[in-house]
Amino acid sequence: MIAGAGYTAGAKFVVTYRSGSTVARRRVVATLAGRYRVVLRGVTFTRCHGLRLTAPGVSVRVASCAAGGHPAVTAQPGGLVSGSAFVPDERVALSARAGDLVVARASVRAGRGGTFSDRLSLPRAACTDIDVRAVGALGSTASYTIAMAACRKP
């Protein structure tokens, strides 16, 4: 769904969506309140294809993974989690699992450069790997495993 406001009542214009090989154009008429809403049925946004959305007075661009790199996340045993190549200002949900148990969660927002860092309270599990996952609201995803030393029997 695409929505906008601040237009002259009854204004007629075209909204254009481009992502990968998908191009969708919709003719729009602003409401009496100067707003519009467009639903692009059958169109699925894929983060790594990038995006360019244009309407009168606005242009939004999200770089493709080829241009901006694939989203990545790293984590330290002490809990410091850092991410890069996320969409600028994207809200990112962080989670850490030890086996099947979710041991930490957090929510961060990527900065202007698509990076973030946060500290998770991770358990000191000497025998269990910890899997950290970062999932962005705009489709960016990355994961990282903190490999713990194997348990040794005395």
C-alpha positions as CSV (number, residue, x, y, z in Angstrom):
1,M,0.0,0.0,0.0
2,I,1.2,3.5,-0.9
3,A,-0.3,6.6,0.7
4,G,0.3,10.3,0.4
5,A,-1.1,13.6,1.6
6,G,-0.8,17.3,1.1
7,Y,-2.2,17.4,-2.5
8,T,-4.8,19.7,-3.9
9,A,-8.3,18.2,-3.7
10,G,-9.1,16.5,-7.0
11,A,-5.5,16.6,-8.3
12,K,-4.8,13.9,-10.8
13,F,-1.4,12.3,-11.1
14,V,0.5,9.1,-11.6
15,V,2.3,7.1,-8.9
16,T,5.1,4.8,-10.2
17,Y,6.7,1.8,-8.4
18,R,9.8,0.1,-9.7
19,S,11.6,-2.8,-8.1
20,G,13.8,-5.2,-10.1
21,S,11.9,-6.0,-13.3
22,T,8.5,-5.0,-11.8
23,V,7.1,-1.6,-12.9
24,A,3.6,-0.5,-11.8
25,R,1.9,2.8,-12.6
26,R,-1.4,3.9,-11.1
27,R,-3.4,6.9,-11.9
28,V,-4.5,8.6,-8.7
29,V,-7.1,11.3,-7.8
30,A,-6.5,13.1,-4.5
31,T,-9.5,13.1,-2.1
32,L,-11.2,16.3,-0.9
33,A,-8.7,16.1,2.1
34,G,-5.8,16.1,-0.4
35,R,-4.9,12.4,0.3
36,Y,-4.5,9.3,-1.8
37,R,-4.0,5.6,-1.2
38,V,-2.9,3.0,-3.8
39,V,-2.8,-0.8,-3.3
40,L,-0.6,-2.6,-5.8
41,R,-2.3,-6.0,-5.9
42,G,0.0,-8.9,-6.9
43,V,3.2,-6.8,-6.3
44,T,5.6,-8.2,-3.7
45,F,8.5,-6.0,-2.5
46,T,11.8,-8.0,-2.5
47,R,14.5,-6.0,-0.5
48,C,17.4,-7.0,-2.7
49,H,15.7,-5.9,-5.9
50,G,15.7,-2.3,-4.6
51,L,12.9,0.2,-5.0
52,R,12.1,3.5,-6.6
53,L,8.8,5.1,-5.8
54,T,7.7,8.4,-7.4
55,A,4.8,10.7,-7.2
56,P,4.5,14.5,-7.6
57,G,6.7,16.1,-5.0
58,V,8.3,12.9,-3.7
59,S,10.8,10.3,-4.7
60,V,11.9,7.4,-2.5
61,R,14.8,5.1,-3.4
62,V,16.1,2.0,-1.7
63,A,19.3,0.6,-3.1
64,S,19.4,-3.0,-4.3
65,C,21.7,-5.4,-2.5
66,A,24.0,-5.3,-5.5
67,A,24.5,-1.6,-5.1
68,G,24.4,-1.4,-1.3
69,G,25.6,-4.8,-0.3
70,H,23.7,-7.6,1.4
71,P,22.5,-6.8,4.9
72,A,24.9,-8.3,7.5
73,V,24.9,-8.7,11.3
74,T,27.7,-9.7,13.6
75,A,27.6,-10.4,17.3
76,Q,30.1,-10.8,20.1
77,P,29.8,-13.2,23.1
78,G,29.5,-10.2,25.4
79,G,26.3,-9.2,23.6
80,L,27.3,-6.4,21.2
81,V,25.3,-6.8,18.0
82,S,26.1,-4.7,14.9
83,G,24.4,-4.5,11.5
84,S,25.2,-3.0,8.1
85,A,23.6,-2.5,4.7
86,F,20.1,-2.3,6.1
87,V,17.7,0.2,4.6
88,P,18.3,3.7,6.2
89,D,15.9,4.3,9.1
90,E,14.5,0.8,8.9
91,R,13.2,-0.7,12.2
92,V,15.1,-3.9,12.9
93,A,14.0,-6.7,15.3
94,L,16.9,-8.5,16.9
95,S,16.5,-12.0,18.5
96,A,19.0,-14.4,19.9
97,R,18.4,-18.2,20.3
98,A,20.3,-20.8,22.2
99,G,19.0,-24.0,20.7
100,D,15.2,-23.7,20.5
101,L,15.0,-21.1,23.3
102,V,14.8,-17.4,22.5
103,V,17.2,-15.8,25.1
104,A,17.1,-12.1,24.1
105,R,15.1,-9.7,22.0
106,A,15.5,-6.0,21.1
107,S,14.3,-3.5,18.5
108,V,16.6,-0.9,16.9
109,R,16.4,1.5,14.1
110,A,19.1,1.6,11.4
111,G,20.8,5.0,11.0
112,R,21.2,7.1,7.8
113,G,24.0,4.8,6.6
114,G,22.0,1.6,7.2
115,T,24.0,0.6,10.2
116,F,23.0,-0.1,13.8
117,S,24.5,-1.5,17.0
118,D,22.9,-2.6,20.3
119,R,23.7,-4.8,23.2
120,L,21.8,-7.9,24.0
121,S,21.8,-9.6,27.4
122,L,23.2,-13.0,26.3
123,P,23.6,-16.0,28.5
124,R,27.0,-17.4,29.3
125,A,26.3,-20.8,27.8
126,A,29.7,-22.4,27.2
127,C,28.3,-25.4,25.3
128,T,25.5,-23.9,23.1
129,D,25.9,-21.8,20.0
130,I,23.9,-18.6,20.0
131,D,22.1,-17.7,16.8
132,V,21.5,-14.0,16.3
133,R,18.9,-12.8,13.7
134,A,18.1,-9.3,12.5
135,V,14.9,-8.8,10.6
136,G,14.0,-5.4,9.1
137,A,10.5,-4.1,8.7
138,L,11.3,-3.4,5.0
139,G,12.6,-6.8,4.2
140,S,16.3,-6.8,5.2
141,T,17.4,-9.9,7.0
142,A,20.7,-11.2,8.3
143,S,21.9,-13.8,10.8
144,Y,25.1,-14.7,12.6
145,T,26.1,-17.6,14.9
146,I,28.3,-17.1,17.9
147,A,30.1,-20.5,18.0
148,M,30.8,-21.5,21.6
149,A,33.6,-23.9,22.5
150,A,32.5,-27.5,22.5
151,C,31.9,-29.1,25.9
152,R,34.7,-31.3,27.1
153,K,34.1,-34.2,29.4
154,P,36.4,-34.3,32.4
